[in-house]
Amino acid sequence: MFILFSSILNKKLIIHVHGNFLGTQYQQLLGIKKKFFHFLVSKFTKGIVLSISLKQNLTPFLKEENIHILNNFAQNYLIDKNLKVDTSILKISYLSNLMEEKGIFLLLDSLHELERKKIKYEAKIAGNIDSSLKNVILSKILKLKNTSYVGVVYNEEKKELLNWSNIFVLPTYYKMEGQPISILEALATKNVIISTNHAGIVDVIEDNKNGFLVEKKNSKSVTNKLIFLNENKSKILEICNYNKMYFMENFTIDIFSREFIKIIKDDAAT
């Protein structure tokens, strides 16, 4: 009703899509539901997506020139100008929901392989655990000598975790993934990113420049990158320092606010 009344009153309507499932959902609909879905979303004046790979969520409904790209952001409190990266050992963090599609089992299997190969590392896992998988996940973590589950972290606890680590791993293939804020938070806190070529992640992470894109559903691919970084500690420092600068130039709240206001005020496309 809100969309219909706003359209009748000729108000500017902007849809801001954070994920990567709207287009898929539309394609899965049939008959009158699909037509009504298209009718409503097409009423929007403009659309905003988080990165270029996510534009396809709105192209069935809006003209190309009316779809804007606006990078997500991470909070300023995470920025520590005096942060120094410790590369003496692999310090691995995971910060997301602990669910299969987010890649938690891939990471745990990879950490098990590191221990089997006697590669020194420390890992801290944070986030809500999928209740249906809780016992299995905690059991796997307990079997790892150098890995701990630190629960759900917020604010300063989150900053402390990400400042501690030098490698952030999120091997996600979650169907609704957009542009994970946790990756941006890891960039802000000088971490090497290991993730997948999935959704909008590829628009943020360039392989071998600010991290590594591994194969989906392949723990060996994750393990290989961790072994590479263990053997090339200088690469960790190089990427970590680059990522702080990269974050400051692209993903701060100030940049987001400025670009968001531009999109709202720009009437050229309407």
Secondary structure, 3 states (H helix, E strand, C coil): CHHHHHHHCCCCCEEECCCCCHHHHHHHCCHHHHHHHHHHHCCCCEEEECCHHHHHHCCCCCCHHHEEECCCCCCHHHCCCCCCCCCCCEEEEEECCECHHHCHHHHHHHHHHHHHCCCCEEEEEECCECHHHHHHHHHHHHCCCCEEEEECCCHHHHHHHHHHCCEEEECCCCCCCCCCHHHHHHHHCCCEEEEECCCCHHHCCCECCCEEEECCCCHHHHHHHHHHHHHCHHHHHHHHHHHHHHHHHHCCHHHHHHHHHHHHHCCCCC
